[in-house]
Amino acid sequence: MNCIVISVKKNFFTILFLLFTVSLIIFSSSNLEAAKSGLILWSTSVLPSLFPFFIATELLYRTNFVHILGKLFTKFMRPIFNVPGESAICLILGTLSGYPMGAKLACNLKESKVCTKYEAERLIAFTNNSGPLFIIATVGISMFFSKEIGFLLLITHLLASLTVGFLFRNWKKNNDEISRNFFSNSKKDETISFSNLGEILGDSIKSSINLIMTIGGFIVLFSVIISIFNNLCIFDKLSSLFNVFGIPKEILTPIFSGILEVTNGLKLSTSLQTKNLSLNIIISSIILGFGGISVMLQVYSVISKHGLSIKPYIYGKCLQAIFAGIYTFIALQAFPLLTYTL
């Protein structure tokens, strides 16, 4: 018996991927439709809203913009979040661009020795957020058909993110390196000129294409995984476990989908048939705060090669989901004009 257990542990991923392959064949028809749906969702919503920001972010990082931010935000970032002022680029551009740009920029700062390993881990805990274009345009306007709901979700999303950043200010504080050589071995003296503009622009586009294609791949992959879960009635079985708490299945399905992949979860939560639309908004806020396992794996693929731990990101997103839901609930209760009913 012990040999069997050891064998299963040793070949866990082999078995997992084999079951996934078999499921692709058995449920090929529904999986094909799910893959098409995920691809359409990526091409019509995610690609046009994020790709231009990815290019702009890459170009800004090649300038002295980071150095300028360091001077402007040191008195803000260090006392509140216990990170250098230069890391404001992760918060600003990571928020504007969306996942997983905050993690990518944190890794760049670590490699440039602008911040320590543990400061970079603090940054990935709260600087990876959904972009305003995605929240306002895709979720607010396209899904809820309301720009106001989009702005509400954006505000609570950012407030929850900043709360997590403050709570993580002491993450591995005692392990911080005493000596920090800001911008050593970096190229801060290099500036973009007409002679290298074409090369830098080409590199920025290539890097952005690679990132947006990776995001698209994750969306399609998890669309298929969700389809397989539906065919196997996994969500129904999980929902039945929560019946003892009186939680309706209709509410749990978008939450479980959002745990796997944020865009599909949001699509289900916004179309949830409830008498009180505020419930849909709160669920969507929680899903946005967590970001989904799909995004988590995207972030992990970025930071793992730089020796950063994924733990602060996981803890941070769980906390952000909780705070986002609380802040959204408070906003809907405090301001009656924001209470939506059908």
C-alpha positions in Angstrom: 0.0 0.0 0.0 2.8 2.4 0.8 4.4 1.7 -2.6 1.1 2.7 -4.3 0.9 5.9 -2.3 4.5 6.8 -3.1 3.9 6.0 -6.8 0.8 8.3 -7.0 2.7 11.1 -5.3 5.6 10.7 -7.7 3.5 10.6 -10.8 0.8 13.1 -9.7 1.2 15.5 -12.6 1.5 12.6 -15.1 -1.9 11.3 -13.9 -3.4 14.7 -13.8 -2.4 15.6 -17.3 -3.4 12.2 -18.6 -6.9 12.7 -17.1 -7.1 16.1 -18.7 -6.2 14.7 -22.1 -8.8 11.9 -21.8 -11.4 14.5 -20.7 -10.5 16.6 -23.8 -11.4 13.6 -26.0 -14.5 12.5 -24.1 -16.1 16.0 -23.9 -14.6 17.2 -27.2 -17.8 18.8 -28.5 -18.4 21.0 -25.4 -14.7 21.7 -25.0 -14.5 23.0 -28.5 -17.3 25.5 -27.9 -15.7 26.5 -24.6 -12.3 27.1 -26.3 -14.0 29.2 -29.0 -15.9 31.2 -26.3 -12.6 31.8 -24.4 -10.8 32.8 -27.6 -13.6 35.3 -28.5 -13.6 36.7 -25.0 -9.8 37.2 -25.2 -9.8 38.7 -28.7 -12.8 41.0 -28.2 -12.3 42.2 -24.7 -8.9 41.4 -23.2 -6.6 42.0 -26.2 -7.8 45.4 -27.2 -8.0 46.7 -23.6 -4.6 45.4 -22.4 -2.2 45.1 -25.3 -1.7 48.9 -25.9 -1.0 49.4 -22.2 1.6 46.6 -22.2 3.5 48.3 -25.0 3.3 51.7 -23.3 4.5 50.2 -20.0 7.5 48.5 -21.7 8.4 51.8 -23.4 8.1 53.8 -20.1 10.3 51.4 -18.3 13.1 52.0 -20.9 13.2 55.7 -20.0 14.2 57.5 -16.7 10.6 57.4 -15.6 11.4 54.9 -12.8 14.1 57.2 -11.4 11.7 60.2 -11.5 9.0 58.2 -9.6 11.6 57.3 -7.0 12.2 60.9 -6.2 8.5 61.7 -6.1 7.1 58.7 -4.2 9.9 57.8 -1.7 8.1 59.6 1.2 4.9 57.8 0.2 5.9 54.2 -0.6 8.4 53.7 2.1 6.4 54.7 5.2 3.1 53.1 4.0 4.2 50.0 2.1 7.9 49.7 3.2 9.2 49.6 -0.4 11.4 52.0 -2.3 9.9 55.0 -4.1 10.9 53.5 -7.5 8.4 50.7 -6.9 5.6 53.1 -7.5 5.9 52.1 -11.1 4.6 48.7 -10.1 1.6 50.2 -8.4 0.8 52.7 -11.1 1.5 50.8 -14.3 0.6 47.5 -12.8 -2.8 48.9 -12.0 -3.2 50.7 -15.4 -2.1 47.7 -17.4 -3.6 44.8 -15.4 -2.4 41.3 -14.7 0.4 40.3 -14.6 2.3 43.5 -15.3 2.8 44.4 -11.6 4.7 41.1 -11.1 6.8 41.6 -14.2 7.8 45.1 -13.1 8.6 43.9 -9.6 10.9 41.3 -11.1 12.6 44.0 -13.2 13.2 46.2 -10.1 14.7 43.2 -8.3 17.0 42.4 -11.2 18.1 46.0 -11.4 18.8 45.9 -7.6 16.3 48.7 -7.0 14.6 46.6 -4.4 15.4 43.5 -2.4 13.9 40.1 -2.9 11.5 40.5 0.0 10.5 44.0 -1.1 9.7 42.5 -4.5 7.5 39.9 -2.8 5.7 42.6 -0.9 5.0 44.3 -4.3 3.6 41.3 -6.0 1.2 40.9 -3.1 -0.7 44.1 -3.9 0.4 45.6 -7.3 -1.2 42.9 -9.5 -4.7 44.2 -10.2 -7.3 44.3 -12.9 -6.9 47.3 -15.1 -9.4 50.2 -15.2 -10.2 49.5 -18.9 -11.1 45.9 -18.0 -13.1 46.7 -15.0 -15.0 49.7 -16.4 -15.3 48.7 -20.1 -15.4 44.9 -20.0 -17.1 44.3 -16.6 -19.0 47.6 -16.1 -20.2 48.5 -19.6 -20.1 45.2 -21.5 -21.3 42.8 -18.7 -23.3 45.0 -16.4 -24.3 47.6 -19.0 -23.4 50.3 -16.5 -20.4 52.6 -16.4 -21.3 53.6 -12.8 -21.0 49.9 -11.6 -17.6 49.7 -13.4 -16.3 52.8 -11.5 -17.7 51.4 -8.2 -15.9 48.1 -8.7 -12.7 49.9 -9.7 -12.6 52.1 -6.6 -13.3 49.2 -4.2 -10.8 47.0 -6.0 -8.0 49.6 -5.6 -8.9 50.3 -2.0 -8.7 46.6 -1.2 -5.3 46.5 -3.0 -3.9 49.4 -1.0 -5.2 47.8 2.3 -3.3 44.6 1.4 -0.2 46.5 0.6 -0.3 48.2 4.0 -0.9 44.9 5.8 2.1 43.3 4.0 4.5 46.2 4.8 6.3 44.0 7.4 6.5 40.8 5.2 10.0 39.3 5.8 11.1 42.7 7.2 13.9 41.2 9.3 15.3 39.5 6.2 15.7 42.6 4.1 19.2 43.2 2.9 20.9 46.0 4.9 22.8 47.4 1.9 20.7 48.4 -1.2 22.6 49.5 -4.2 19.9 51.5 -6.1 20.3 51.1 -9.8 23.6 49.3 -9.7 24.2 47.2 -12.8 21.2 48.9 -14.4 21.0 51.1 -17.5 19.6 54.2 -16.0 22.0 56.4 -17.9 20.8 55.0 -21.2 18.1 57.1 -22.9 15.8 56.4 -25.9 17.1 58.3 -28.9 16.1 58.2 -32.6 19.0 55.9 -33.2 17.7 53.1 -31.0 14.0 54.0 -31.0 13.1 51.4 -33.6 14.9 48.6 -31.8 13.4 49.5 -28.4 9.9 49.8 -30.0 10.3 46.4 -31.7 11.5 44.7 -28.4 8.5 46.3 -26.5 6.0 45.0 -29.1 7.6 41.5 -29.0 7.5 41.4 -25.2 3.9 42.6 -25.2 2.8 40.1 -27.8 4.4 37.3 -25.8 2.6 38.5 -22.6 -0.8 39.0 -24.2 -0.6 35.6 -26.0 0.2 33.9 -22.7 -2.8 35.5 -21.1 -5.0 34.4 -24.1 -3.6 30.8 -23.7 -4.5 30.8 -20.0 -8.1 32.1 -20.7 -8.7 29.4 -23.4 -7.2 26.7 -21.3 -9.2 27.5 -18.2 -12.4 27.9 -20.3 -11.9 24.3 -21.3 -11.2 23.2 -17.7 -14.4 24.9 -16.6 -16.3 23.1 -19.3 -14.8 19.8 -18.2 -15.8 20.6 -14.6 -19.3 21.3 -15.7 -19.6 18.1 -17.7 -18.3 16.2 -14.6 -20.8 18.1 -12.4 -17.9 19.1 -10.1 -19.4 22.6 -9.4 -22.8 20.9 -8.5 -21.1 18.5 -6.1 -19.1 21.4 -4.5 -22.3 23.5 -4.2 -24.1 20.6 -2.5 -21.5 20.7 0.2 -22.4 24.3 1.1 -26.2 23.6 1.2 -25.9 23.1 5.0 -25.1 26.9 5.2 -28.1 27.8 3.1 -26.0 29.2 0.2 -27.9 28.9 -3.1 -26.2 26.9 -5.9 -26.7 29.8 -8.3 -24.4 32.0 -6.2 -21.7 29.4 -5.7 -21.3 28.5 -9.4 -19.9 31.9 -10.6 -17.7 32.0 -7.4 -16.2 28.6 -8.1 -15.7 29.5 -11.8 -14.1 32.8 -10.7 -11.7 30.9 -8.5 -10.4 29.1 -11.6 -10.6 32.0 -14.1 -11.6 35.6 -13.4 -13.2 36.5 -16.8 -15.5 33.5 -17.0 -16.4 33.9 -13.4 -17.3 37.5 -13.9 -19.4 36.6 -17.0 -21.4 34.2 -14.9 -21.8 36.5 -11.9 -23.0 39.5 -14.0 -25.7 37.3 -15.6 -26.8 35.8 -12.3 -30.6 36.1 -12.0 -31.2 37.8 -8.6 -33.8 40.3 -7.5 -31.1 42.4 -5.9 -28.4 43.4 -8.4 -26.2 44.5 -5.5 -25.5 40.8 -4.8 -24.1 40.4 -8.4 -21.9 43.4 -7.8 -20.5 42.1 -4.5 -19.8 38.7 -6.0 -18.1 40.3 -9.0 -16.0 42.5 -6.6 -14.8 39.4 -4.7 -13.9 37.6 -8.0 -12.0 40.6 -9.2 -10.1 40.8 -5.9 -9.0 37.2 -6.0 -8.1 37.2 -9.7 -8.4 33.5 -10.2 -6.0 30.5 -10.3 -5.4 31.3 -14.0 -3.9 34.7 -13.2 -2.0 33.1 -10.2 -0.3 30.7 -12.6 0.5 33.6 -15.0 2.2 35.5 -12.1 4.0 32.4 -11.0 5.3 31.8 -14.5 6.8 35.4 -14.4 8.3 35.4 -10.9 9.5 31.8 -10.5 12.6 32.4 -12.7 13.6 35.3 -10.5 13.5 33.3 -7.2 10.5 35.0 -5.7 7.9 33.2 -3.6 4.3 32.9 -4.8 3.0 32.7 -1.2 2.7 36.5 -0.6 0.7 36.8 -3.8 -1.7 34.0 -2.8 -2.2 35.4 0.7 -2.6 38.9 -0.7 -5.2 38.0 -3.3 -7.3 36.1 -0.7 -7.2 39.2 1.6 -8.0 41.5 -1.3 -11.0 39.4 -2.3 -12.4 39.7 1.3 -11.7 43.4 1.6 -13.1 44.1 -1.9 -16.4 42.4 -1.0 -16.6 44.3 2.3 -15.8 47.7 0.8 -18.4 47.1 -2.0 -21.0 46.0 0.5 -20.3 49.1 2.7 -20.5 51.4 -0.4 -23.8 49.9 -1.5 -25.2 50.3 2.0 -23.8 53.8 2.7 -24.9 55.3 -0.6 -28.5 54.4 -1.4 -28.1 55.7 -5.0 -25.6 52.9 -5.6 -28.1 50.2 -4.6 -29.3 48.5 -7.7 -32.4 46.4 -7.9 -34.0 44.6 -10.8 
